[in-house]
């Protein structure tokens, strides 16, 4: 075997070993925690490129994506999120661990409120089972 083949086999063996120990999933360390609020599954984060890649991979199974930033383009974390169904019932209440929050909601129309820096932005999300809905929340900087 040549050196290139040996190097590729070593990387494969190391990846397999880390994966079997539960230290890697889809090529990166598992750091995003799946949370639940009243039966609604959600994930949040996105601090750093690796975590954003992990969230995007995991987020494929979620039908709502929320993104939080200020006008200058900087991402925000610790944003309080309240999602209410059309009847006014709270479907999800959480604080984001980063600039992205994904939620798995039943199909329907929701009022989504995001609060940070003392200001709340509310938008309407129409969630369906066929595609992901994305809402971007952007605040003016102080």
C-alpha positions in Angstrom: 0.0 0.0 0.0 1.2 3.5 -0.7 1.2 6.3 1.9 -2.0 8.0 0.6 -3.9 4.7 0.9 -2.6 4.2 4.5 -3.5 7.8 5.4 -7.1 7.4 4.1 -7.5 4.1 6.0 -6.2 5.7 9.2 -8.7 8.6 8.9 -11.5 6.1 8.2 -10.5 3.9 11.2 -10.3 6.9 13.5 -13.7 8.2 12.3 -15.2 4.8 12.8 -13.7 4.5 16.3 -15.0 7.9 17.4 -18.4 7.2 15.9 -18.7 3.9 17.7 -17.9 5.7 21.0 -20.7 8.2 20.3 -18.3 11.1 19.9 -19.1 11.8 16.3 -22.3 12.0 14.2 -22.3 12.9 10.6 -18.6 13.8 10.8 -18.7 16.2 13.7 -19.0 16.1 17.5 -22.6 16.0 18.8 -23.2 19.2 20.7 -26.8 20.2 19.9 -29.4 19.0 22.4 -32.9 18.1 21.2 -35.4 19.8 23.6 -39.1 19.4 24.1 -41.8 21.9 25.1 -45.3 20.4 25.5 -44.7 17.8 22.8 -43.0 20.2 20.4 -39.4 19.1 19.6 -36.9 21.9 19.0 -33.2 22.6 18.7 -31.2 25.8 18.8 -27.7 27.1 18.6 -25.3 27.9 15.8 -22.4 29.4 17.7 -19.5 28.6 15.3 -19.3 26.9 12.0 -19.3 23.3 13.3 -22.5 23.8 15.3 -24.2 25.5 12.4 -23.4 22.6 10.2 -24.7 20.2 12.8 -27.9 22.2 13.2 -28.5 22.4 9.4 -28.1 18.6 9.2 -30.4 17.9 12.2 -32.8 20.7 11.1 -33.8 18.9 7.9 -36.3 17.1 10.1 -37.9 20.3 11.4 -40.6 22.4 9.6 -39.8 25.8 11.1 -36.5 27.6 11.2 -36.0 31.0 12.9 -32.9 33.1 12.4 -31.9 36.0 14.8 -29.6 38.9 13.9 -29.0 42.6 14.1 -29.0 44.8 11.0 -25.2 45.0 10.8 -25.3 41.2 10.1 -24.2 39.9 13.5 -26.0 36.9 14.8 -27.8 36.9 18.2 -28.3 34.3 20.9 -30.4 34.3 24.1 -33.5 35.4 22.2 -36.8 34.6 23.9 -39.2 32.9 21.6 -42.9 32.4 22.0 -44.9 30.6 19.4 -48.7 30.7 19.6 -51.2 28.7 17.6 -54.2 30.3 15.9 -56.3 29.8 19.0 -53.8 31.7 21.1 -52.4 28.6 22.9 -48.6 28.6 23.5 -47.1 25.9 21.3 -43.5 26.7 22.2 -41.7 28.9 24.7 -37.9 28.9 24.7 -34.7 30.9 24.8 -32.4 30.2 21.8 -28.9 28.9 22.5 -27.7 30.7 19.3 -28.9 32.5 16.2 -30.9 29.5 14.8 -33.9 27.8 16.3 -35.7 24.9 14.6 -39.1 23.6 15.7 -41.3 20.7 14.7 -44.8 21.9 14.8 -48.1 20.5 13.5 -49.3 22.1 10.2 -51.0 25.4 10.9 -50.7 29.2 11.2 -48.7 30.5 14.2 -47.8 33.9 15.7 -44.0 33.9 16.4 -42.6 36.5 18.8 -38.9 36.9 19.4 -37.6 39.3 22.1 -34.1 40.6 22.6 -32.5 43.9 23.6 -35.9 44.9 25.1 -37.6 44.7 21.7 -40.1 42.2 20.4 -40.7 41.3 16.8 -43.8 39.3 15.9 -44.3 37.5 12.6 -46.7 34.9 11.2 -45.5 31.5 10.2 -47.5 29.2 8.0 -46.2 25.7 8.7 -47.0 22.7 6.4 -45.6 19.2 6.2 -44.3 19.6 2.6 -41.6 22.2 3.2 -39.7 24.1 5.8 -40.8 27.7 6.7 -38.1 30.2 7.6 -38.5 33.5 9.5 -35.7 36.0 9.8 -35.8 38.3 12.8 -33.6 41.4 12.4 -33.2 44.1 15.1 -31.8 47.6 14.7 -28.6 47.9 16.9 -28.8 50.2 19.8 
